[in-house]
Amino acid sequence: MTDETISVDELRSMLQLGKPVSVLDVRPSTERDELWIPGSAHIDAYDQLKSGDENALSAFQPTPDTPIVTVCAAGKTSRIAAAQLRAKGLPAYSLEGGMRAWSLAWNVAEVPVAGLGETKVVQIRRTGKGCLSYLIGSGDWAAVIDPCLAPRVYIDLAEDKEWKIKLVLETHIHADHLSRARSLAERTSATLLYPDQNRLRYEHQTLDDGPIRLSGSTLEAIHTPGHTWESTCYLLDQKALFTGDTLFLDGVGRPDLHAGADERTDKARALYQSLQRLRRLPPDVLVLPSHTARPADFDGRPLTSTLRHVYDTVQLLNCSEDEFVGLILARTLPTPPNHLKIIEHNEQGEFREDEVIDLEAGANRCAVA
């Protein structure tokens, strides 16, 4: 923290630890509606601040003696906002890099799963992007599913629990974020597992439906094509289901990315059959998806629900196959920004760190609700 700015890591830590802080978002409402920092206040003051209006933030009612962090898209207009607040004697700081940099912010929540014994599940929420990944551990071993953050995040979390990461798995080849699976596996000497496909251009092991033995637990791979042809879910001891982008808490995975018109129809039908397959699992299994439609709060509460509740409440899951396909294909959704470039990088397993923020800008758009 400087006299004028605060870093993403510093703000993330304050929110994770529950320290007092007021976050003021000054972006236009259209940008705010797509992605925001949990718990932040909002005043659409962008144009007024840019024009030099000294009353741009007159509607803001700060909490006395609480640090204020102002936020915009890239950390420029928020500097103007922070300067106006400091001129009034308030402790205000601008978030360095704005919401672009915030895309890498994260928090964690432990997932209470009854009947797992010593095995623990930690949900790592990339709240600035809506991505969810998982750390599973028991004894001295750990596995990571769908890593979407820098390897150091998972290594540090595992070390805090005296676990060593021995297995890294992906549910599919992602289109909305750069996979950290290869780099995490290389940093930890872990086995890297992907669903069977012919797209990856680097060394990895492939898997088919069947059990993956872990220390004290078993992951069962369940092939669920639809979102992508290789999409696979992982069932942990018949208790928790890591669904990737096949099934969300309030929707299903979109089948249109990286596909032509005829293939979209084929993938939609495959997705329907995959979802019917998941419906036959025990109804109390916990659903743990790889994305969320809204930023994850810094509240330590896992984003999960039972399979029964998801199938009872998501309308698409209670349609006939023809109805399902028709509804899926009729819902035209904006594609994730840079998704073709992201897919290419994920197939190659290589990207430059200075590309990350620009390539991954914006919220994820992987679901059909």
N, C-alpha and C positions, 0 to 999 in steps of 0.2 A: 504494500500500500504506500502511495506517495501522498503529498498534501492535496492532490487533485484527483488521483485515480486509484482504482482497486482492481486486482486481477481476478480472472474467473476462478482460479483455485482458492483465493482468499474468500471470495463471496460464497463459493460452494461449501467451504469448510465452516463458515459462520452459520449457514443454513442447516448443514448436517448436524452441527453441535447445538442448534437451537439458540444461538446467541441473538440478542436484539439487533435488528436491522430492518429498515424500511426500504423497499425496492420500488422505484418510481419509473414506470415505462412511459416514454414520451413519444413513441412511434405513432404513425397513423393507425386508425382502427383496423383497416384491412390487414395490416401486417401483424398487429396484436392478435387478431382472431385466429391466425394460423398457428402461432407459436408464442409462448410466453413463459416467464419465470414464475413458478408456483409461489403464491402468496403476494405477488406484486400488485401495486396499485397502478392505475392507468389514467393518463390525461393525454388526449390527442392534441399535443402542443407543438408538433413538428414544424408546421408552417410558421407559427407565431415566433418560435425560437429562432428559426432561420432568418426571419425578417427583423429580429432585434427587439421584439415586443417585450418590454420589461415586466409586463403583467401576464405573461404566458402561463405561469404556474400559480396564479392567484387562487385557483380552486383547491390547491394541494394543502391538506391539513396534516402536518407532520406530527409524529409522536414526540413529545419533548425529550431532549437529550439522547435521542436514538440516532445512530448513524444512518444516513440516507445514501443509497446508491442509485444513480440515474442511469437509464438504459435506453439506447436507440439501436439502430441496425448495425452500425459499424464503429460506434464509440466517438463520433464527432459531434453530433448535435447534443448528445448527452453531456458533453463537456460544457456547452453553453448553459444547459439546464443546471448543472452542478455549480457553475460560477454564479448564476443568479441566486441560488439558494445560499451559497457561502456569503454573498453580499448582504444577506439578511441575518448573518450570524449563525447559520445552521451548519452542522457537520456533514457536508455533502461531498460525494466522490462519484466520478464517472467510471462505468465499467469498461475496462480496456478491451477493445475489439468488439464491443456490443454483443448483439445476439448472434452474430457470425461466430465469435469466439465461444459464446455460451453453448454452442452446439456440442461441445465436448464435455460439458458439465454432467456430473453423475451423482447418484446417491444409492444407498443399499437398503435392503430389507430382508430379514431372515424369514423363510417360508416355513411355518409350522405344519409338518406333514405327519399325521398320526400313523404309528406303526412302522416307522423307518428304523427304529433302534438308534444306533449311534450315527447313522448317516444324516447329514445336515444339508439343507439347500439354501443358498443365498441368491437372491434376485438382485442383479446389478442393473440399475435403471439409468440409461443415458437420457436424462430428463430433457436435455437440450435438443434431442432428436426424436424421442419417443421409441427408442430401441431398448429391448430388454435382453439381457444375457444371464447366464446362470453358472454358479460355482457349486459343485456337489462334492462333499468331502466326508471322509470317515477315517479314523486312525491317523495315518500319515500320508494318505493319498488324496488326490483331488482330480476332478474332471471339469472342464469348462465347455459350455454349449453356446454357440453363436457369439463369440467374442467380437465386440464392436468398439472397444476402447483400446488404448495403448496397452501393450503387454504388461507394463509395470503395474497397472491398476490391479490386474488379476493376481500377479505374483505377490504383491504386497498384501492383498486380502487373504490369500492362501497362507502366507507366512505368519500372519497375525493369528491364524488358527493352527499353526504348526502342521500345515498340509503341504505336500509337494505335488504340483500339477503333473500328472502322468498321462493324461488323455485330453485331447482337444477335438471337439466334434462340431460340425456344421449341420444344420437341418436342410440347407439348400444353398445354391449360389445366389447371393443377395443382389438386389438392384438398387437399393436406396442408401446403402452405406458400404464403406470399404471394409472387407473382412480382415480382422487381425489374427485369424486362425494360423496362418502359415508362420507369421513372425512370432506369435506366442509359442507355438510348438518348437520352433527353432531355439528360442530363448530358454526354454525349460527342458529340452530334449524329450518332449512328450510325443506320444504317438498321435498322428493327425489322421482323423477319420472323416470321410465324406461319403454321402450316398453315391451309389454307382452311377456314373455318367461319363461322357467322353469329351468334356469341355475343359477341364483343368489342364494346365500346361506345366505343372510342377509336381514333385513327388508327394504322394500321399497314399494312404490305404483306403480301399473302398469296402463298403459293407452291404449286405443284403438284409432282408427281414430276419430277425433272430436275436439271440441274447448277446449282450456285451458284458462280460464278467468284470465286476468291480469289487473292491475289498468290502465284503459284507453286503453288497447289493448287486442288482442286475438291471441293466438298461436293455429293454427290448426295442429294437428298431422296427418301425412300422412304416412301410412305403406308402405315401399318401400323395400321389401325383395330382396335379391340378394347378396350383399356384406356379410351380415349375414341374417339369417332368420328373426330376429327381427328388422332389420334396419328401422328407422323411420326418416322422415324429418319433420321440423316444419316451418309452414308458418305464418309469422307475418303480420297481417292486410292486407293480399293480396299484400304486398309490398316487403318483404324480405324472402328468403327461406334458412333455415339452413339445409344443405343437408348431414351433417355427412360425411360418406365415400361412399355414393351412387353416387354422381355426383361432379366432381371437375371442375375447370376452364379449364383444358386441358385434361381431361380424365374421366374415370369412375372407380368405386370401383371394386377391384379384387374379384372374387367369390371363389377362390381356397383355401383360408386359412381355416384350421380346417375342411377340407372336403375331402372325398374320391373321386375317379374318377367319379362314377355315380352321386354323390351329386354335384360335380362341374358343371356338365351339367345342372342339375335341377336348381341350383342356377343361372347359366348364363341365362337361359331362364326366370327365375323370375326377374332377374335384367333388362333384356330387357323390360319386361312388366311394371316394375316400372318406368323405364325411359320414356316409352311412356305415362305413367300417368302424370309424371311431365311436359312433353311436352305440355299438354293441359292447363297448368296454363298461366296466362297473360304473354306475352312475355317480358314485361319490369320489371318483378320481378327480384330483385337482388339475385344472387347465392352467398351464404356464406358457403363454405365447411369447413370441419374440418381438412384438410391437404393441404399443398402446396408442390410442387415438388422442390422448391428451398428455401433457407433461406430468411426470410422476412427482407427487408432493414429497417434501423432505419430512415425512412423518413416520418412516420405518414400517409402514403397513404394506404388505405385499399385494401386488395386483394379481389376483387369482380368483377363481370361482370353481364350483363343482361342474363336472360335465353335465349333470342333470339340469342345473340352473341355466347353463349356456344354451342347451338344446330347448329348454322350455321358453326362453325369452328372445332368442334370435329368430325373427320371422323366416328368414331364408332357409333355416334348417328344418322347417316344417312344411315345405312345398314338395310337390311331385317333381320328378326329374325334369320334365319339360318346363314346368313353371320356374324351377330354379335356374335352368339355363337361360330362359327368356329374360328373367329379371337381371341376372348377372350381365348378360350381353347388352341390355338396355341401359345400364347405368354407366355412362361415360364419365370417367374420372381423369383429372389431370395426372400426368405421369410424374414420378419423382424427378426432381431436377437432375440433369446429367446422368440419367439412369443407364444410358448406353455406354458412356465412358466408365461408369462404376462397374458395370458388368464385365467390360473388357479388362479392367484392372484386376477384378476378382478372379477372372479366369486365368490371368497371367500370374497372379499372386504377388504383384509388385506395384508399388506406388511411392512417390516422394512425399515426405512429411509436409513439405511446403504446399502440396496440392490438397491436403485433407480438407481444410475448412471450406475452400471454394467448391470442391467437388461435392461435399456433403451438405451444402447449404440447404436450409428449408426443412420442414417437417416431413416425416415419412408418409407415403401414400400407398400403402400396400393392401389396404382393406376395402372390402365392399360391405357396408353395413345394411 
